[in-house]
């Protein structure tokens, strides 16, 4: 039995624990929702008058339809002062290959004009095939490099989350074309899996994660790099087989001819993919540079995103950061000289697919709900509320007094979206949503080109701009 003193001490300990626990609970609950909080919210919403009308309208209709800017839609005339002619509309369907489609759309107009064609399309599937194989190799090499780190390391997490990313940018296309060439669409047409990539992606990524774990264990157990790479090549051979079975086998050599608008049929020729690019398509892709508008970083500086390459022996994405006005000026010069421009933007904010309009004020959600919140482009970018999530092609600009008012955009969502596959982008959308343009060096000021020769500032793989590549 406890003595009186022991009993007193025991009671004091129990009392102390109770008080301490109560204080901790009180401190922890300070930020929780109380019954009084909920009651105040309920009392703050009075369904009377205008609020009831809004309640009825919003619950019975699409928020996007109710917030559509009718004045903007009414004033949209679809006219542009400078337009690059092209024919046909491409469709990436249910795939993340917009960056490949946009790049091929940059090359198409010159080919159509040069050979007097009704339409022409390069095989996006061909480049996507090699992109996936190269990215698989890159992922497995990164897995070996990171094998000494904890599996919960931030870079490991990033790699494992998207071992075979569908996203990309112009630089990936350049390296793929230089290494593998290109082929016309009918030399490697689309397949069910190229049009609808979800299941193929799941299969390949599951396999690659298992492969990465096996290579990680080999490295940790002290196996030589020769042994590890021999095993990696067996894994990639299996990946290649899956790609062949889903996307088709890329041609090593093919015969091809074309018919022009005057019904003349060309001679049948034999090409390799690299010869086809060199002899039929042409163009020096090294003459293009990447310009970005990231208002959260210093301007006129060279930046590079770590671990963003798709070819293991390729280069990580790099660019010079400029003010948005510089991007617009350079882009307009290119278009006026009949040179299409590849660009990347956020299409989750400010676009209407039915009307084919992109504008910062195409919808007004804040007025619809009767409240305001203000954030800058830089803030929204860093908060992940905004990012470069889609690549398209500029084909036109409407200049008034030398300044752009709106832009003609070629998309890759087929002719049923937008205005038969094309969009009108207003200058407000460019300001707030465009992040990256690819232009020829000839239209870029010398001081900007000089910046590319400077050692780039390294940004981590999880920097927001990297999201566009995944």
Number of C-alpha atoms within 10 A of each C-alpha: 5 8 8 9 9 11 12 12 12 13 12 12 12 12 12 12 12 12 12 12 12 12 12 12 11 11 11 10 11 10 8 9 9 11 9 9 10 11 10 11 10 10 8 9 10 10 12 10 8 10 14 13 11 17 13 12 13 17 9 9 10 10 16 14 12 16 18 19 15 12 9 15 14 8 8 13 9 15 14 18 13 18 20 17 13 20 13 14 19 20 17 22 15 14 16 23 25 27 30 26 28 29 24 20 28 22 18 21 22 20 18 20 13 11 15 14 18 15 17 18 21 21 19 26 25 27 23 21 19 19 23 21 19 20 20 25 23 21 27 27 18 18 25 22 12 17 19 12 13 11 14 10 10 13 19 16 13 14 19 19 13 14 26 26 21 20 20 26 26 22 24 23 22 17 20 20 18 15 12 19 19 27 32 20 15 11 18 21 17 18 14 11 19 25 17 16 19 13 10 16 19 12 12 18 20 13 15 22 20 11 18 22 16 18 23 21 15 18 20 12 9 9 12 11 12 9 12 19 15 11 16 20 13 11 18 18 13 14 21 18 13 15 22 13 12 16 23 19 14 19 14 11 15 15 10 16 10 13 15 14 12 9 10 10 11 12 10 10 10 13 18 17 23 18 17 20 19 15 11 16 18 13 12 10 15 12 10 19 20 21 26 26 27 22 18 14 12 14 14 20 18 24 22 20 22 18 20 24 23 29 21 18 10 15 17 18 22 23 24 25 26 22 16 19 12 16 23 19 15 21 26 27 16 22 21 17 12 17 22 31 26 27 27 25 22 21 19 14 19 21 23 21 16 12 15 19 25 27 23 19 17 23 23 16 16 11 10 14 14 9 8 8 5 7 10 11 19 16 14 15 20 17 12 12 13 22 26 22 23 24 30 24 26 28 28 29 29 21 16 11 6 9 13 18 15 25 28 24 25 28 26 25 21 17 15 13 17 22 16 16 20 25 24 26 24 24 21 17 23 21 18 21 26 26 26 25 26 25 24 19 17 14 15 20 11 10 9 17 16 13 17 18 9 12 11 16 14 12 16 15 19 15 11 17 23 21 17 20 19 16
